[in-house]
Amino acid sequence: MIRLHDTLAREKRPFVPQNPQRITMYVCGPTVYGRAHIGNARPAVVFDTLARLIRHEFGAKSLAYARNVTDVDDKIIASAEAEGVDPAVITDRYERHYLEDMGALGVAPPDIAPHATQEIRPMVAMIERLVGLGHAYEAEGHILFSVTSHKDYGELSRRDREAMVAGARVEVAPYKRDPADFVLWKPSAEGVIGWDSPWGRGRPGWHIECSAMIQAHLGETIDIHGGGLDLIFPHHENEIAQSRCAHAGAPLARYWVHNGFVDMGAEKMSKSLGNIITPADLLAQGHRGETLRLALLSAHYRSPLPWAETLVSQAKTNLDRLYRAAGDASPGEVDAGVMEALWDDLNTPLALSRLVALEDPSTLKASASLLGLLEGNTEEWFQGDGDSSGIEARIADRSEAKKNRDFATADRIRDELKADGIVLEDGPGGTTWRRE
Ligand SMILES: [Zn+2]
């Protein structure tokens, strides 16, 4: 039986779905205004692996997995203004990149991918309901959720009031009744993306979209709600408050599952710290998506994962070994030891160590596939050792640099490829490459 650590209960609990024929899982998805970094890829890979496990246990059609796309947000509006384009140009571009990058890591698209801009009506309906029930109020064109109207506010993060006010990093707004109150709807200025509403033309705050889309697509109470640790407060706390107040106290999710951060040395990887590594960069360096997936699964999902080059090279060595052991076998039965490790709160490091010890190639193939690994062909894995599109992309970058007379960059790319065993040859027809 699967056991999951539930952040709300603060313990591992046996996973018993409400309806085993329709298990519901929602994971907060990307805000599409920039390229995803490897820390953003971690929840995508972790919940893809959990989805595989649930489907293996309960049946291929047992799970309805929704992951939203936040395509209206102040950062998107700012990017669009900076580029002088419509916000949809930004969001289309980065959603496409996100799906490409996650696809390379073996992450299947979710069953349902609701977009905030397509779900304004259910959001407005939920806000109207909260206003009508006295849980939200209008102030200077904004609609705010009144946290003091919900007595259990803080149940997920268990913060005291002072920490909540500080942690919410709420803007000082004189019209708020309480400093911890948060925005459900805000006015849009002329020329800024917006929709008509009972409170004038405006746009939703971030938190309301998940509550409204969960209700619209999965129901009032879902089985699993997932996301990164950083979403516990305020985002998930606020989702719970909105949904429970709109649904007569019904719980929003029966299991709250949160993954840890990817760290860079002592720091969390984040755009604002400027220390990010993207899957796109790593793929362009010639690493394969499957290698990155194994690297991301090499720590338990709740633990921090320190990102390092050795982590990637170790993952590659392990995959070489696993592919060699699997040969061209077709998948058989899943190994009981691997299964047990995954049942125990998705213990992927233990599952991987058991995988490495397996001797029967068919068992190995089937067991690895639960983790989204060894799904390719062994011959292709070793052939030319990898997808060459990353190398081609680096060569294209180098040609571009040469064209711009940026010879330092061109030389650096040549040296980096050489360090990876790739030799470039410039000829009249362009640049060709070979392995050393
Ligand atoms: Zn959310």
Boltz pocket constraint, residues with backbone or C-beta under 6 A from the ligand:
constraints:
  - pocket:
      binder: B
      contacts: [[A, 27], [A, 28], [A, 29], [A, 207], [A, 210], [A, 235], [A, 239]]
      max_distance: 6.0
